[in-house]
Amino acid sequence: MTTPKIKLAMFDLAGTTIRDDDAVSGCLFEAAREFGLPATQEEIQLLMGTNKIHLYQFLIARSRGGETDFRDFEKRQSPETLGEATRIFHRYEEIMIAFYRRGVVPIDGAEDTFRWCHEHGIKVATGTGFHRQVTEAIMDGLGWLRDGLVDLAVDVEHTPNHRGRPAPFMIFHAMAQLDIQSVHEVIKLGDTPADMLEGLNAGCRGVIGVLSGPLPVTAWGHYRHTHVIPSVKELPRLIESEFC
């Protein structure tokens, strides 16, 4: 086959490369409920993929009558909500780490796709709205870094001021670490509005939505993307047909 024009594939974690089954939103909701923060699990799902402290800040501000456009999620952070949001976050982090330490299950075909990318000269990075401890629990459970299936695991703590999605800085960090010098050689894959906006804001050659996450395509599909595939299992075929 023709050599791919892509040099880096940036994959989301929960819902894209690891099975979620509403676990992340469930853990976020459980912590919010313990602290009396008014929000539904369905509302939280729409904010998936973002920095989780900032997610709680968003919900706290909204409960107090504040409104922020999701596309400006990382542009407006209120110091007044940081302390309360951080307390809720730490409880969420305990719940989430305990969940992943009981077991992490990859999406069917994800590991084969990582191997295919490497065989065709494409670096593999993961990016996530999780903080470091949760990301490490996932990577420890899967062994992807240890076994060389993933070249780099990026989380919000790698970025200036922990700016997560929809800001593009996790993608830029991966590019810098892996010596990828053009966003036109990068594709971004994910299953949330935050993923789509991250890829758009970074200027990636491809912004690819997957249908394997808990959100229906109607929840994120109206955000700009270039392709939709059932799961990462179909990525090699897409690269061969669209990015060579």
Order of alpha helices (4+ residues) and beta strands (2+ residues): beta-alpha-alpha-alpha-alpha-alpha-beta-alpha-beta-alpha-beta-alpha-beta-alpha-beta-alpha
